[in-house]
Every structure is written in structure tokens, then in C-alpha cells.
């Protein structure tokens, strides 16, 4: 008998054995197997699941709920109760997470992951300078009187330096979601740069570095700390706050937010904000 026939016969035997086990299994065993597949473990996202055996430390999580019913949240230190998405954010120990996952009111539990600012890799200016407004021919719109006037843009980032000459009087509202820092000021510089590209007046450069929409007003939504780090739960809360404060454009110049592919809770938040009439602008990345 050749090797191919042996493999086929062995495979057939394995299939027959598996079928026999399923048919012969007592009803109690089958019930136990079904329970195991629906006991809540399937509701724990893979990224979170990989952290579940890391000891007894609290794990940051985002719980997405079914309908309007709220499950018993004992064991969770609740950080946010969202209205933009049907869920809550907080932290809990692995055993509490497993217990909550068994509730019919829970749809899915995700790791409250980190996000970082997308810093340029090997960026070179050469002999020239980058002027974004020129790159997109913004002056063609300016000549038609379209310069952002009447539009509120939320910069969900590391904060904004309101004392910069280009941004004087631009910020009409602000909120800090970074618990480790007590100020809405930009301690990193990234948010201020983004704000300048959006709505800078160009005052500090004689108009050379004027923003693309210099007539727009800004909301300073701080979700990133001075080291360039943030959490998805804070970003969702920032999007929610921006929408509640009449933002028509929301800037997310962040890394780790592959909307539509990963981080479903923040994807839900972005989708719902768009459904409410806002335009969400997400960075494509600076890695080339």
C-alpha cells in the first residue's frame, strides 16, 4: 500500500472516530460543550484575551452592550459611560471580566488599547519648506471666500498652545482627558502643529504659514500626554465631547487607529459621529 493510500485511510478513520464520539456522547457532555462555547469567552476580544493570564492586575477594558439593558458591573472601576456608543470603559481583574462576559447584556469586551502620535520617519525637508495650504491649493478657495469661517474643528490630539500668535483667539472650547496632566496646554507640540495647519492665521510668519482654513474655530480636545501616548477610551470620550460641542470636523492625527479594521469601539464612535453629521479626518501615517 503506498503512502497516499495510507494517509487517506488514516484520515477516514479519524473522521469516523470523531463522528462516533459525537453520536455516542451523553447529553450532559454535549450541553457542557455548547455552554463552553457560549459562556462568555467568545465575547472577549483576542487582544484582551492575551492579557487575561498576566496575573491579577486590573486590565483596562471597553465593554460594548446589547440593547439598552445594563449588566451588573460589579468588579469594574468605571471610567466612562458613553452615549455616542453603547458601552462603558473602565478596568477590572480577569475574573471579573470573565463574569461580566457571561451576561446576555454584553455584546463584546475589548482591551482599552494605547494609541501613539504618528511621528515622521526619516522626514527630510531638503532645501525647501512644507506649506500645507500651498500643497492643496487652498488659495483657490480663499479667493472664493471659503476659508473655514463658521466651521468648528475639533483637534483630538496632545493639546493646543493658545498663546501661539497664529492661534490667538482660535480656541473656543477645551477639555482635558489625560488624567496624568492637569492642563489642556500642549506639552508635546504635535497638537499645536496640527491646529496651525488647520486654522493658523500665519501671524508669526507674515502670512507664509497660514493654515488651510484660517477662518475656522477650534476645540482643543487633549487625549495624548507629553510622551505621545494615549488610550482608546479617552479618544472615544474626546470624540463624544467634540460632537456634543458642535464640532463639524474632527481631526484624529494619531497612530494605532486603523478605523474599520482594528479597535472596533473607536470605529463605532467615528461611524456614529459621521452619522451625526461630523467629518472625521484620520491620519494615514508618516511612515512613507
Secondary structure, 3 states (H helix, E strand, C coil): CCHHHHHHHHHHHHHHHHHHHHHHCCHHHHHHHHHHHHCCHHHECHHHHCCCCCCCCCEEEEEEECCCCCCCCCCEEEEEECCCCCEEEEEECHHHHHHHHCCCCEEEEEECCEEECCCCCCCCCCCCCCCHHHHCCCHHHHCCCCCCCCCEEEEEECCCCCCCHHHCCCEEEEEECCCCCCCCCCCCCHHHHHHHHHHCCCHHHCCCCCCCCCCCEEEEEECCCCCCEEEHHHHHHHHHHHHHCCCCEEEECCECCCCCCCCHHHHHHHHHHHHCCCEEEECCCCCC
